[in-house]
Amino acid sequence: MDYRGRWALVTGASAGIGQEFVRQLSDAGANVVLVARRRERLEQLSALLQSHGKKTVVLPVDLSDPDAPETIVAFLKEQGIVIDILVNNAGFGLTGTYVKTAWEDQESFLRLMVGSYAELTHRLLPSMVDRGYGRIINVASVAGLIPPAAAHTLYGPSKAFLVSFSQALAAECSDSGVNVSALCPGFTYTEFHDVTGTRAEVSKMPQFLMMQVGRTVHGALRAVEKNRTVYVPGAIYKFLTWLSQTLPRSWVEEIVKGPSKSYRNAASR
Ligand SMILES: NC(=O)c1ccc[n+]([C@@H]2O[C@H](COP(=O)([O-])OP(=O)(O)OC[C@H]3O[C@@H](n4cnc5c(N)ncnc54)[C@H](OP(=O)(O)O)[C@@H]3O)[C@@H](O)[C@H]2O)c1
């Protein structure tokens, strides 16, 4: 992968998978715009990369704010930055059942997990198509490929949207020079499980179920270069996804109920 001279924009760049995208894109020569809410985190990473001669720009924004995508695009225009590589990645898990979670929280979750991905893509895609080059990675999840379970109600559906959205875009952009991929990780070591309060539960899981961010991100960048529309990192999750799409739907729904119930209930306590 050689991204020298290209500009990438990564959302959720202050931690986990997003931070790793910033590192690997930067290593591959890209200039990177770092977006998330925590300014100090972004500035720390940016300063580190700049000390190695990399070009970075920091933009602290809350992507659950409906004006955020427009603000980002206005900022890019002002800076004269044209984005070649978009990594829509920012996200979190909203714990609790649907009825017990306030609508304002659900709405803000959808704004971030669905709205910001769709709108940023809509605003940045036209110039990619015009220039005949673009890479878009939507960070979905294995949860978007298997039947959803109780609690964290909108998480699975929001990720299923991203998978389907990426497939539709990839079909629409074929032959345009724009490659679109949905990255579908299983459990991955990041701060995600601290934010959702599931760290203790996740720590009890067998190690073979836990993915490393470095390999996940490297695989995702290779996948988008190869124009693979849906990428699931790790042999175990490839197998589990295949199984869930092969067994009768009613069996899979029953199987998913057990483990996901204990994981999700732990977060909802
Ligand atoms: N870790 C896993 O097991 C796993 C598995 C499958 C899919 N995923 C997906 O991977 C993506 C990245 O998660 P991660 O595992 O890297 O989690 P993480 O370490 O908690 O990082 C989440 C990132 O999203 C940013 N973010 C959250 N809310 C935001 C908001 N309102 N506006 C702007 N940025 C926001 C956070 O930055 P600030 O707090 O600074 O804003 C942070 O940079 C998510 O979409 C998640 O659903 C994770």
The ligand as an ORCA input file, in Angstrom:
! r2SCAN-3c Opt
* xyz 0 1
  N     -13.687     -3.383     19.923
  C     -14.537     -4.275     19.440
  O     -14.669     -5.414     19.975
  C     -15.340     -3.958     18.198
  C     -15.916     -5.030     17.508
  C     -16.651     -4.761     16.357
  C     -16.801     -3.459     15.906
  N     -16.250     -2.432     16.606
  C     -16.460     -1.063     16.085
  O     -15.216     -0.442     15.904
  C     -15.380      0.981     15.953
  C     -14.274      1.582     16.812
  O     -14.424      1.104     18.151
  P     -13.173      0.731     19.057
  O     -13.272     -0.705     19.368
  O     -11.908      1.268     18.503
  O     -13.604      1.524     20.386
  P     -12.848      2.656     21.245
  O     -11.456      2.243     21.535
  O     -13.757      2.948     22.374
  O     -12.807      3.908     20.233
  C     -13.996      4.554     19.846
  C     -13.648      5.841     19.099
  O     -14.889      6.470     18.686
  C     -14.842      7.834     19.090
  N     -16.192      8.338     19.346
  C     -17.148      7.807     20.153
  N     -18.234      8.597     20.191
  C     -17.955      9.669     19.376
  C     -18.676     10.840     19.013
  N     -19.905     11.092     19.491
  N     -18.094     11.731     18.160
  C     -16.832     11.494     17.679
  N     -16.116     10.398     17.988
  C     -16.661      9.505     18.829
  C     -13.980      7.832     20.369
  O     -13.378      9.084     20.543
  P     -13.797     10.215     21.612
  O     -14.299      9.513     22.837
  O     -12.527     10.982     21.814
  O     -14.838     11.014     20.910
  C     -12.913      6.828     19.978
  O     -11.905      7.448     19.220
  C     -16.802      1.222     16.474
  O     -17.632      1.622     15.409
  C     -17.218     -0.131     17.020
  O     -18.615     -0.316     16.954
  C     -15.527     -2.651     17.735
*
